[in-house]
Amino acid sequence: MAKLTFEGMPPIEGSAEAGGDYVRFRTDSLPDADAVAEPRDGMIDLDGQSAKVFLESAQTHDDGVIELVLRRYSPSA
C-alpha cells in the first residue's frame, strides 16, 4: 500500500510500482479529479520511504481505476 499527497488535498491511498525514477500509482478513489488534470508536485510514501514526486500523467481505465505516472525528483539507487 502506498500513500500519495498533493498540497491542498487529503492523502490518496493505492498501490504503486516503482522502477528507476518513475512510480506508477493506481487507485480507485480520487477525492478531486481536477487536481490531477495538470502536472504538479506531491509526496509519496512507499515501502516506508518518502519521496518528492512530479505528476506527469493521469489516466482513468474502463474498470474505474485511476493510474498516475509520477517521476521522483531523487531516484533511489
Secondary structure, DSSP 8 states (H G I E B T S, - for coil): -EEEEETTS--EEEEEEEETTEEEEEES--S-GGGGSS--EEEEEETTEEEEEEEEEEEE-TTS-EEEEEEESS---
